[in-house]
Structures are given as C-alpha cells and as structure tokens.
Amino acid sequence: MTDDAGRLASIRREAGLWRENRLCNLVDSIARGHGNSKHWSEFPGMSLSDHDDHVRGVMENPSRAKDLGTSGRHIWVRIAVRIVIHDTMHDDLGTVFLRPADAVDSYWRGHNRGVLVSEGRLVSASDLSLTLEERDLLAAGLMEWSGPARCTDEFAVAMGFESSLTLPSVCRSIRAAMLDGKPLLPIDWARALLATEVSFASDVVGSGVEWSTTTGRKDEITVRTLRSSQRKLSRMVHPLVGVELGTRPSEF
C-alpha cells in the first residue's frame, strides 16, 4: 500500500469512527432524554440498553424517513408505529414515541416544516414546552387589546382576526383557554404571538411605551421572553403564513 493510499484508508477509518461516535451520542441523547421519561410506558419491559438499540434500529433501518424542512429536523418511522424525531435545536436532540398504526399516516402527512397544521390539530402550551413566563407574556399581550392598545381593522385582519371590533373578545377567549391549560388551534397560537408582538412593540396601534406601565413587565425582560417564545412557536406558525394567515404574492 502506498503512503497516499494508507493515509486515505486512515482518513476513512477516522471518518467512520467519527460518524459512529456521533450516532452513538445522538442515540443516547434521544433514547435517554425527555422522550424517555415521558413515553417510557409505551415501551414496557425495555431496559435503557434495549431502548438505545430500539432508537438506533429505527434510525438505521426506517420504513420511511424525511427531512422536516427546518434546520436540523428529521423524522424516521419504522414498522408503521415507531417514530423517532431528531431536532438539533432541542436539548435532548429529539424524541421517540409510539403511535397506533392507523394514526401514523395522518401524522406523517400532516408534517409541514416539522409541524402539524392540518386536520385542525389542537396544541397545548405544554406541547410547545412553553415556560410559565412565556405563557404569561402571551396572556399579557392578548389582554392589552382590552386595555390601551387600539387596533385598526386592517391590522386586526393582518394578525389573523376578523375585525378590530371582535379582536378584544377573541383575545380574551384565547387567553382564558391558554391559562386554563387547554389546547389551541395553530392559528390561535399565531394570533396570540402576533397580538403580543404588536401590542408590545407598536406605539401607534399597540401599547408601545405604555407596555411596562400596564403590564408591569420591563422591556428588557419582555424582549428576552418574547424571543424564546418566538423560537418555540415558529415551527408551528410560520407554515400558516399565506395559508390560514394572509396571502403571499403568486410569484413568492
């Protein structure tokens, strides 16, 4: 073997070891993360080692797999009911769970950029991993439309509401359901986020400079909490733009 061939073989071995180590770390994180504690009852009799093997088997030999369309998110399905999702943005790098065979097809089809937006799926704050601080911020933003914020019909429609007249009552309904822990439609989460963004930032139609006075929340803390809320909601609300939320130019 020539020196060049030897170096190439060594590089390939190192690359193979790197891929294997990366896969092992990924499998370990998904199999033993939050998905394990939350869905452990769905895998009765499995040890942690068995669970590792289970996750690896789904990822290496899926019956179907696809990129979810957002950075670092992929889904694998094996034997119709075993689902593994890899998410580089999540601390645990993903999750694993079971679904009945007759429910997997609709779950699979419903994924659009990583979020179910079809079939009117309801989503709760806990499904989105919203913290109490993030939920309360959205509740405050919604309530501002019954306070100092003064919306026009055009802005109300742009935020997903029918009109400025119905905006306050709809905001109160969304707020009440959210605080009660009830699940909401994706479009209602989009309304809650937009209503909060506008009420906080705009002094023309929202609360603006009055925000800290009427909500008791400092701007700096609001921005930090709003950014974390946006990151958690983005995968669900972004696919709605141009579908259930406004329109896009035909050439977009």
Summary of the structure (lengths in Angstrom):
residues: 252
radius of gyration: 22.6
end to end distance: 55.3
largest distance: 80.4
contacts: 732
relative contact order: 0.09
helix: 56%
strand: 12%
